[in-house]
Amino acid sequence: MGGIMKYKYRHFNEFIYHVFLILFGVIMLYPLIWMFFSALKPNVEIFKNISLIPQTWTFENYISGWQGISGVTYGRFFANSFLIVFFAVIGNLLSCSLAAYAFSKLQFPLKNIWFMLMLGTLMLPIHVKLIPQYIMYNQFGWVNTYLPLIVPKFLATDGFFVFLMTQFMRALPKEIDEAAIMDGCNEFSMYAKIIMPLSVPTLVTTSIFTFLWTWNDFFSQMIYINDVKKFTISIALRQFVDAMGHSSWGGLFAMSTLSLVPLFLMFVIFQNYLVEGITAGSVKG
């Protein structure tokens, strides 16, 4: 009898737990759900109709929103964002993995001090670096180009990813390194043929976070880009909101919904690698 009661009690707790998670998930997703349905409402109905379901269904917001601004469509803005994201991902994978390999597998003078300095950059606010960087990029002639957003990624400036990869590579068995050396591998061969294939989870994690952070970046892109034809999704969405009050909320919600699709697909497809990369890089090492 006691076993039956314990069994029922455990299942009741699991039921309450899952109900709580579902309710919490609905609360967290409600703003996105509201935005999705608002994109299907006429502009005059968005803030007048408190119901989630539109009284009048329309795709006009998607059609008018896609036409963009100043004759530049959102197809161009999406292409610009994908271009920056592509090079940002490639740059972080190459530079951060090389830096992590050096910190985790190589021996060089002041290694621990350099590693501590790298970790110190994680605590440095972006606003502290903003003015010196802008002056430097302006002298280079890089303002109103994508170079300030791409070139730093090839110089391992994202310390978080260097730290993540370093911890993951440190957790790899040393016997693998010793066997590779006995087989005649040099340092670069070991990095390219052994360490990188074994580091796929943390590489995918780096790719996902770089994709998310670069795609959603508004501040840096707003600072360095001022040509409409070079606008990214983040900057273009801001143009729907007019300071004079003539805002196209329907178009804003429609294009915002479309801008979330790549992020959603990226996470759904690679979520297993994401969890594995984070846990392996933080627990082990």
N, C-alpha and C positions, 0 to 999 in steps of 0.2 A: 504493500500500500504506500509505504514511504517512497519507494522508487517511482511509482506512478505520479505521486504528487510532485516529486522533484522534477520529473520529466515534463509535466504540465507547466510547472513554474518556469523552467528554463525556456520552453517554447513561448510562454507568455511574455517573458522578458525580450526574447528575440523579436516577437511581433511588435511590441512597443518601440523597440529600438529601430526597426525598419520603418514604422509609421513616422517616427520623429525624423529620420533621415529623408523620407519622401517629402514631408512638409517643409523641412529646411531647404531641400533642393528646389521645391516649387517657389519658395520665397526668394531664393537667390536668383532663380531664372525668370521671375516675373517681369523685371524691367526689359529683358530681351524679348520675352513673349509679347509684352505690350508694344515694343518698338516694331516687331514683325507685323502685328495686326494693324498698327497705326499707319504703316506704309501702304496698306491696302484701303485706307480711308481717304475721302476727299479732304483737302486742307481745312475746309470750314467745319468738318466733323471731328477732327482729331482731338481738340480740347473741349468740345461741347458735349460729345457723346462719352459718358463715363463707362459705358459697356465695353468689354474687351472685344467683342465681335462687332465688326462694322455693320452699320445699317445699310450702307451702300458700298458694294465691293468695286474696286477700280484698280487698274494697273497703270494709270496715268502717271503716278508718282515715279514709277520705274522708267517709264518712257521719257518723261520730261527731265528727270534727274540724270539719266544716262547722257543726255545731250550736253551736259557739263556747263562750262563757263567760258565766255569769250571765244566761242567757236571751237573749243577743245573738249572732246568727249571724255567720258570716264574710261573708255578703253585705253586712252593715252595715259591717264593717271594710274590705272592698274599696271600698265606696262612699265611705267617709271618706277613704281614701287617694287615690282618683281625684279627689275634690273638691279636696284640697290640691294635688295634682300639676297639675290643670288651671289653677288660679289662679297657681301658681308659674311654670308655663311662660308663660302670658300676661304675667305681670308682668315676667319676665326678658326676653322678646322686646321688649316696649314700652320699658322703662326702659333696658336695656343697649344697644339699638339707637340710642336717642336720644342717650345719652352717647357712644357710639362715633361717631355722626355728627358730634357737636360736636367731638370730639378729632381726627377725621380730615379734616373739610371746613371747619370754621369757624375764624375767628381771634378770639381774645379774650385779655385780659390774663392773664399767668402761666399760659398754656396748658400749657407743658412741665412746670412745677412741679406743677400739679394732676394731670397725667398720672403723674408720678413718685409722688405721694402715693397715687394710685389703685393703682399697682403695689405700693406698700408694704403695702397692706391684704392682698395675697395672702400675705405672710409673717407675718401676725399670727395666732397660734393662736386658735381659737374659745374656748378656756378663759380667755383673757385678757379676753374681752368678756362671758363668761357671767354673772358676778355683776352688773355694772352694767346689762346688758340685762334680767336678770330683775327687778331692783329697779324699773327704769323700766316694764317691762310690767306688773308687779304694781300699781304706782301708777296705771297706765292702766286697770286692771281687765281686762287681757287674758289673765291666767293661766287655764288650763282652757278656752281658746278656740283657734281656729285662726289668729287674727290675728298672733301672733308669728311664725308660720311662713309667712304669706302677705304681709303688708304690706311687710316689708323687700324682697321681690322686686320691688315696684313703685318702689323707690328706688335701683335699680342698685347693690345692695350686693355682688353677685357680680363682683368685679373681673376674674376670669378671662374671663368672657364679654365684658366691655367691651373687654378687651385683644384677644381673638380677633376681635371684630367690627371694632375699630379697624384692626387690621392688614389685614383683608380689604378694608375700604372704602378704605384708603390705596392699595391695589393697583389700584383701578379707575382707568381712564384719565381724566386731567383734562379731556380734550376733551369728555367726556360732560357734565361740569359746565358748561363754557363754552357748549356748544350749548344746554343747558337754560336758562341765564341769557339767552341771546340770544332764546330763544323765549318769554321772559316768566315763567319759573318763579321763584317766591320760594323761600326756604329750606325751608319746610315742604313745598311741592309737590315740590321736588327730592328731599326725603327720602322722601315717601310714594309718589311715582309713578316715581322713577328708581332711587334707591339701594336701597330695600327690595326691589323685584323682582330687582335684580341680585345681592342678597345672600342669595338663597334657600339656597345650600349652608351658609353659616355660621349662618343662622337655624335650619335643620333640625338642625345640630350642637348649637346651644344648646338646642333643644327636647329632643333625645335625652338630653344630659347632665343637664339639669334634671330630666327625667323619672326617670332612673336614680338620681341623687343624692337626690332628694326621696322617691322610693318606698322606697329603702333606708335612709333616715335613721332612726336609732333614738334617738340621744342627744338631739337637740333636741325631738323629739316626746315622749320620756319626761319631759323637764324640764317642759314646759308643759301636758301633757294628763294628767289623772288620773281622768276620768270614763269608765267602761267603754263607754258608748254613743258616745263620741267617739274611742275607740281606733282607731289605724290598723293595717295589717297588721303592721308591724314590732313594735309594742308587743304586739299580740294574740298573736303567735307566742311571745313570751317567757313568756306565761302557761302554756304547756304544760309548762314546766320548773319543778317544785316544789322549793323548798329543802329540803323534808323527805324528798325522794326519791321521791315519788309522781308521777312524770313520765309523760306520755302521749307517748312517742317516736313511735309510729305516726301519731298525729294531727299531731304537729309536722312530721314528714317529709311527710305528705300535703299539709298546708296550705302548707308551704314550697315544694313542687313547684308548686302552683297559683299561688303568688305570683310565681314566676319566669316564668310564661307571658306576662304583659304585657311584661316586659322583653325576653324573647326575640323576641316579635313586633315590638316597637319597633325592635330592632336589625336584624332580618332585612329588614324592609320599607325602612328608611332607611339601610342601611349604605353605599350608594354616596355619598349626600349627606354622611354622617359623615366618610368618608375625604377627600372633596373639600374640605369645610369646614375640616378641621384642617390639611391640607397647604397650602391656599391662604392660610390665616391665619398660618401659621408660616414658610413659605418666602418668600413675597412680602412687600413692604411697604417 
